Amino acid sequence: MSFLITMGIFFLVMYFLMIRPQQKRQKEHEAMLGALKKGDVVRTDSGIRGEIVGIDDRDVQLLIAEKTKINILKSRIAGLDSPPATNEKK
């Protein structure tokens, strides 16, 4: 009987320390992907940063350099990023 209680406590601890936070992060990521729009600057899982110039249900077209566009899966977007700072001298 004490073994079952110990296993139950162990499962509860694992749930609250590992499973629940991962589910929360997944929901936040899905909400971020649903809110993407043209003009957003994003970062991919592989570290590529670009501006969204086209978007549909599955794919995103990123402008990563002047006249350079790539198509990626929407699910491969890691998060929003800030636009690159301009280094203009006055």
Buried (B, 14 or more C-beta within 10 A) or exposed (E): EEEEEEEEEEEEEEEEEEEEEEEEEEEEBEEBBEEBEEEBBBBBEEEBBBBBEEBEEEEBBBBEEEEEEEEBEBEEBBEEBEEEEEEEEE
